Every structure is written in structure tokens, then in C-alpha cells.
Amino acid sequence: MCDVETREVMLKNGELIKGTLVPIFPARFLLQTDEMCLELSETDIQSLDGKDDFRNLLKFDSVLINKEVMIHYYDEDGSMVSLHKMEHVNTSDNILGKVKLLRTSSGGITKEFEELFNQQEYYDSFGNSLPITIEKRLENGWEYSIELPVPVAPGEVYELTIRDRWSHWAKFEDNRWHTRHYTGPTGESIYTLIFIFPERSQILSITPQPLRQFNFNGKPSVTWKRYMPANESISFEVAYNL
């Protein structure tokens, strides 16, 4: 578990922010509120809770937590290719050889949803394709498992990447494109989400405030990075024009 607290942080630029301060590496932190998130080094901080000598207040827990990175690559027709990289810790006391996953839809198992599920691709950290096994079919999805290519001891990390392609992910309404991503990772995690839009896209609005916004190889991109406590959910939204 991370040592997570709500603190008053005075930055070197004079800005005072009250939010959650999360240690992610030694001398590196996420400072976040509901509206924004900053990635800081220790040298960016002037004082903590009114104290200039604050270094003994900053604790880094060496115990790893889960990390998830989601990248959305958008096409001009609103379709999207998604890459979801998961770095999870085996928190059990046993050797892990299989990962159990759940995929559901609020609209039930439609023909389109089943086709999308069957098109999913799973890869290990070396790029090897991993087959899945359906454990149970539900009314709104599936319970399924993936066999890992190597055993994972307690406390060790395993990595999976899932590739999806979604048609009509972004919606064209009110003379602009809208895209939304809702997430609630299982368990505590550091969650990074990146949207990469087609060339010539003009971003009109972003919610919540991103960590970074820049052009990536000529394509506008938006990056969020947040600490996600267990069972917390959040929605990320962007409006843009082509």
C-alpha cells in the first residue's frame, strides 16, 4: 500500500495546493485533486503542511502496487485502437500461473460486443500472444483466464498487454467529436491514460485537467496520470474537432 495522505503543498512557484500526495518513486510524487494531477520531484516542493523542513514527512513505501497504462489511438471516423498494459503484483502467498479476468457490458452481450471480445489480443512482456480460456459466460459478459508464460512468485510482478479495436468509440454530436473513458481499476494502482488524436485535430475541452498536452509526431495527445485507490472510479472526457 502507498502511504497516502491529504496535505497542504506549497510549490516553488508560490502555488498552494491541498490534495493527495502519493509517493511513486523515491523523491518523486503525484499531487492530485478531483480536478487535476501534477507529477512532482522533491525539488518542486517549497513546504509541506507549513513546514520548510519536510523531507522526514515524505515516506516512500518500497512495496510495489499495480500499474496500468491505457493508450487510445483515434481514427478520423471515431474508431479507436486501444492498448492496455497491466503491471500487477502477485499479492497472494502462492506461485501464480494463471490470471483471472472479467469483461462485462452494461448493455448485455450484444452481437457487436461479442465480436469485439473475440477480437481481443493478449500479449506477455516479450510480445508473445497468449490464448484465453472462457471460465463462465454471464448475462452481461464473461469470466475468463489467461495462462502466464512463466511462474510468478509472491511479491513479483507480471505484465500483460491487451489490444482492442472499437468502432464508433468517439461520437459526433453538436458539430464536434466527443470521447469518454470510464475506469475503475481493481485494487490500488497508478493509472496512466493517453489519448492520441488524428493529425489536424483541434482539442476543445478536457476533463479532468491533464498531466500533459502536446503534439506527438504531429498528432495532438492528452495524458493523465493518477493514483487510483481500490474501488475508485473516474471518467475522462475530451471534445475535439477535425
PEUR-V40068 format. One record per residue. N is the residue number from 1. RES is the residue in one letter. SS is DSSP state (alpha for helix, beta for strand, coil for the rest). PHI is phi in whole degrees, 0 to 359 (none if undefined). PSI is psi as a letter, one per 30 degrees, with the letter a starting at -180 (999 if undefined). Layout:
n:N res:RES ss:SS phi:PHI psi:PSI
n:N res:RES ss:SS phi:PHI psi:PSI
This chain:
n:1 res:M ss:coil phi:none psi:k
n:2 res:C ss:coil phi:283 psi:l
n:3 res:D ss:coil phi:274 psi:j
n:4 res:V ss:coil phi:246 psi:k
n:5 res:E ss:beta phi:218 psi:l
n:6 res:T ss:beta phi:272 psi:k
n:7 res:R ss:beta phi:228 psi:l
n:8 res:E ss:beta phi:262 psi:j
n:9 res:V ss:beta phi:246 psi:j
n:10 res:M ss:beta phi:264 psi:j
n:11 res:L ss:beta phi:276 psi:l
n:12 res:K ss:coil phi:298 psi:f
n:13 res:N ss:coil phi:277 psi:g
n:14 res:G ss:coil phi:92 psi:f
n:15 res:E ss:coil phi:279 psi:k
n:16 res:L ss:beta phi:256 psi:k
n:17 res:I ss:beta phi:233 psi:k
n:18 res:K ss:beta phi:256 psi:j
n:19 res:G ss:beta phi:194 psi:a
n:20 res:T ss:beta phi:275 psi:k
n:21 res:L ss:beta phi:253 psi:j
n:22 res:V ss:beta phi:242 psi:j
n:23 res:P ss:beta phi:286 psi:k
n:24 res:I ss:beta phi:246 psi:f
n:25 res:F ss:beta phi:215 psi:l
n:26 res:P ss:coil phi:304 psi:k
n:27 res:A ss:coil phi:66 psi:g
n:28 res:R ss:beta phi:219 psi:k
n:29 res:F ss:beta phi:217 psi:l
n:30 res:L ss:beta phi:256 psi:k
n:31 res:L ss:beta phi:245 psi:j
n:32 res:Q ss:beta phi:222 psi:l
n:33 res:T ss:coil phi:236 psi:a
n:34 res:D ss:coil phi:294 psi:f
n:35 res:E ss:coil phi:262 psi:f
n:36 res:M ss:coil phi:208 psi:l
n:37 res:C ss:beta phi:210 psi:k
n:38 res:L ss:beta phi:240 psi:k
n:39 res:E ss:beta phi:256 psi:j
n:40 res:L ss:beta phi:239 psi:l
n:41 res:S ss:beta phi:262 psi:l
n:42 res:E ss:alpha phi:301 psi:e
n:43 res:T ss:alpha phi:286 psi:f
n:44 res:D ss:alpha phi:280 psi:f
n:45 res:I ss:beta phi:261 psi:k
n:46 res:Q ss:beta phi:273 psi:e
n:47 res:S ss:beta phi:208 psi:l
n:48 res:L ss:beta phi:228 psi:k
n:49 res:D ss:coil phi:53 psi:h
n:50 res:G ss:coil phi:80 psi:g
n:51 res:K ss:beta phi:250 psi:k
n:52 res:D ss:coil phi:287 psi:e
n:53 res:D ss:coil phi:268 psi:i
n:54 res:F ss:coil phi:250 psi:f
n:55 res:R ss:alpha phi:297 psi:e
n:56 res:N ss:alpha phi:286 psi:f
n:57 res:L ss:alpha phi:272 psi:f
n:58 res:L ss:coil phi:264 psi:j
n:59 res:K ss:coil phi:247 psi:k
n:60 res:F ss:coil phi:252 psi:j
n:61 res:D ss:coil phi:271 psi:j
n:62 res:S ss:coil phi:287 psi:f
n:63 res:V ss:coil phi:290 psi:k
n:64 res:L ss:coil phi:288 psi:k
n:65 res:I ss:coil phi:241 psi:l
n:66 res:N ss:beta phi:292 psi:k
n:67 res:K ss:beta phi:233 psi:k
n:68 res:E ss:beta phi:227 psi:k
n:69 res:V ss:beta phi:234 psi:k
n:70 res:M ss:beta phi:241 psi:k
n:71 res:I ss:beta phi:239 psi:k
n:72 res:H ss:beta phi:251 psi:k
n:73 res:Y ss:beta phi:255 psi:j
n:74 res:Y ss:beta phi:265 psi:k
n:75 res:D ss:coil phi:259 psi:l
n:76 res:E ss:coil phi:292 psi:f
n:77 res:D ss:coil phi:271 psi:g
n:78 res:G ss:coil phi:90 psi:f
n:79 res:S ss:coil phi:285 psi:l
n:80 res:M ss:beta phi:208 psi:k
n:81 res:V ss:beta phi:258 psi:k
n:82 res:S ss:beta phi:245 psi:k
n:83 res:L ss:beta phi:244 psi:k
n:84 res:H ss:beta phi:239 psi:j
n:85 res:K ss:beta phi:259 psi:k
n:86 res:M ss:beta phi:241 psi:k
n:87 res:E ss:beta phi:243 psi:j
n:88 res:H ss:beta phi:246 psi:k
n:89 res:V ss:beta phi:265 psi:k
n:90 res:N ss:coil phi:285 psi:j
n:91 res:T ss:coil phi:270 psi:g
n:92 res:S ss:coil phi:276 psi:l
n:93 res:D ss:coil phi:265 psi:g
n:94 res:N ss:coil phi:243 psi:l
n:95 res:I ss:coil phi:294 psi:k
n:96 res:L ss:beta phi:260 psi:k
n:97 res:G ss:beta phi:235 psi:f
n:98 res:K ss:beta phi:215 psi:k
n:99 res:V ss:beta phi:248 psi:k
n:100 res:K ss:beta phi:261 psi:k
n:101 res:L ss:beta phi:231 psi:l
n:102 res:L ss:beta phi:225 psi:k
n:103 res:R ss:beta phi:231 psi:j
n:104 res:T ss:beta phi:227 psi:l
n:105 res:S ss:coil phi:224 psi:k
n:106 res:S ss:coil phi:295 psi:f
n:107 res:G ss:coil phi:266 psi:g
n:108 res:G ss:coil phi:81 psi:a
n:109 res:I ss:coil phi:271 psi:j
n:110 res:T ss:coil phi:276 psi:l
n:111 res:K ss:alpha phi:300 psi:e
n:112 res:E ss:alpha phi:295 psi:e
n:113 res:F ss:alpha phi:295 psi:e
n:114 res:E ss:alpha phi:292 psi:e
n:115 res:E ss:alpha phi:296 psi:e
n:116 res:L ss:alpha phi:295 psi:e
n:117 res:F ss:alpha phi:297 psi:e
n:118 res:N ss:alpha phi:290 psi:f
n:119 res:Q ss:alpha phi:271 psi:f
n:120 res:Q ss:coil phi:300 psi:k
n:121 res:E ss:beta phi:238 psi:k
n:122 res:Y ss:beta phi:239 psi:k
n:123 res:Y ss:beta phi:225 psi:k
n:124 res:D ss:coil phi:271 psi:a
n:125 res:S ss:coil phi:291 psi:f
n:126 res:F ss:coil phi:261 psi:g
n:127 res:G ss:coil phi:88 psi:g
n:128 res:N ss:coil phi:282 psi:k
n:129 res:S ss:beta phi:288 psi:k
n:130 res:L ss:coil phi:242 psi:k
n:131 res:P ss:coil phi:284 psi:l
n:132 res:I ss:beta phi:247 psi:l
n:133 res:T ss:beta phi:236 psi:k
n:134 res:I ss:beta phi:287 psi:j
n:135 res:E ss:beta phi:270 psi:e
n:136 res:K ss:beta phi:202 psi:k
n:137 res:R ss:beta phi:268 psi:k
n:138 res:L ss:coil phi:255 psi:l
n:139 res:E ss:coil phi:293 psi:f
n:140 res:N ss:coil phi:238 psi:g
n:141 res:G ss:beta phi:165 psi:b
n:142 res:W ss:beta phi:218 psi:k
n:143 res:E ss:beta phi:261 psi:k
n:144 res:Y ss:beta phi:213 psi:l
n:145 res:S ss:beta phi:225 psi:l
n:146 res:I ss:beta phi:229 psi:k
n:147 res:E ss:beta phi:279 psi:k
n:148 res:L ss:beta phi:281 psi:k
n:149 res:P ss:beta phi:285 psi:f
n:150 res:V ss:beta phi:223 psi:l
n:151 res:P ss:beta phi:291 psi:k
n:152 res:V ss:beta phi:243 psi:j
n:153 res:A ss:coil phi:284 psi:l
n:154 res:P ss:coil phi:306 psi:k
n:155 res:G ss:coil phi:88 psi:f
n:156 res:E ss:coil phi:275 psi:l
n:157 res:V ss:beta phi:254 psi:k
n:158 res:Y ss:beta phi:242 psi:l
n:159 res:E ss:beta phi:234 psi:k
n:160 res:L ss:beta phi:227 psi:k
n:161 res:T ss:beta phi:234 psi:k
n:162 res:I ss:beta phi:248 psi:k
n:163 res:R ss:beta phi:247 psi:k
n:164 res:D ss:beta phi:235 psi:l
n:165 res:R ss:beta phi:231 psi:k
n:166 res:W ss:beta phi:242 psi:k
n:167 res:S ss:coil phi:273 psi:k
n:168 res:H ss:coil phi:58 psi:h
n:169 res:W ss:coil phi:291 psi:e
n:170 res:A ss:coil phi:276 psi:k
n:171 res:K ss:beta phi:250 psi:k
n:172 res:F ss:beta phi:263 psi:j
n:173 res:E ss:beta phi:220 psi:k
n:174 res:D ss:coil phi:55 psi:h
n:175 res:N ss:coil phi:63 psi:g
n:176 res:R ss:beta phi:205 psi:l
n:177 res:W ss:beta phi:269 psi:k
n:178 res:H ss:beta phi:233 psi:k
n:179 res:T ss:beta phi:226 psi:k
n:180 res:R ss:beta phi:220 psi:k
n:181 res:H ss:beta phi:231 psi:k
n:182 res:Y ss:beta phi:251 psi:k
n:183 res:T ss:beta phi:218 psi:l
n:184 res:G ss:coil phi:209 psi:i
n:185 res:P ss:coil phi:303 psi:k
n:186 res:T ss:coil phi:282 psi:j
n:187 res:G ss:coil phi:87 psi:l
n:188 res:E ss:coil phi:291 psi:k
n:189 res:S ss:beta phi:202 psi:l
n:190 res:I ss:beta phi:263 psi:j
n:191 res:Y ss:beta phi:247 psi:k
n:192 res:T ss:beta phi:243 psi:k
n:193 res:L ss:beta phi:234 psi:k
n:194 res:I ss:beta phi:232 psi:k
n:195 res:F ss:beta phi:254 psi:k
n:196 res:I ss:beta phi:240 psi:j
n:197 res:F ss:beta phi:259 psi:l
n:198 res:P ss:beta phi:298 psi:l
n:199 res:E ss:beta phi:302 psi:k
n:200 res:R ss:coil phi:74 psi:g
n:201 res:S ss:coil phi:292 psi:k
n:202 res:Q ss:beta phi:241 psi:j
n:203 res:I ss:beta phi:280 psi:k
n:204 res:L ss:beta phi:258 psi:e
n:205 res:S ss:beta phi:205 psi:l
n:206 res:I ss:beta phi:220 psi:k
n:207 res:T ss:beta phi:221 psi:k
n:208 res:P ss:coil phi:286 psi:a
n:209 res:Q ss:coil phi:303 psi:k
n:210 res:P ss:coil phi:279 psi:l
n:211 res:L ss:coil phi:286 psi:e
n:212 res:R ss:beta phi:216 psi:l
n:213 res:Q ss:beta phi:217 psi:k
n:214 res:F ss:beta phi:198 psi:l
n:215 res:N ss:beta phi:270 psi:k
n:216 res:F ss:beta phi:246 psi:j
n:217 res:N ss:coil phi:52 psi:h
n:218 res:G ss:coil phi:85 psi:f
n:219 res:K ss:beta phi:247 psi:k
n:220 res:P ss:beta phi:301 psi:k
n:221 res:S ss:beta phi:220 psi:l
n:222 res:V ss:beta phi:228 psi:k
n:223 res:T ss:beta phi:233 psi:k
n:224 res:W ss:beta phi:245 psi:l
n:225 res:K ss:beta phi:215 psi:k
n:226 res:R ss:beta phi:218 psi:l
n:227 res:Y ss:beta phi:277 psi:k
n:228 res:M ss:beta phi:246 psi:j
n:229 res:P ss:coil phi:296 psi:l
n:230 res:A ss:coil phi:302 psi:k
n:231 res:N ss:coil phi:71 psi:g
n:232 res:E ss:coil phi:275 psi:k
n:233 res:S ss:coil phi:234 psi:l
n:234 res:I ss:beta phi:205 psi:l
n:235 res:S ss:beta phi:246 psi:k
n:236 res:F ss:beta phi:247 psi:k
n:237 res:E ss:beta phi:221 psi:k
n:238 res:V ss:beta phi:221 psi:k
n:239 res:A ss:beta phi:248 psi:k
n:240 res:Y ss:beta phi:208 psi:l
n:241 res:N ss:beta phi:241 psi:l
n:242 res:L ss:coil phi:247 psi:999
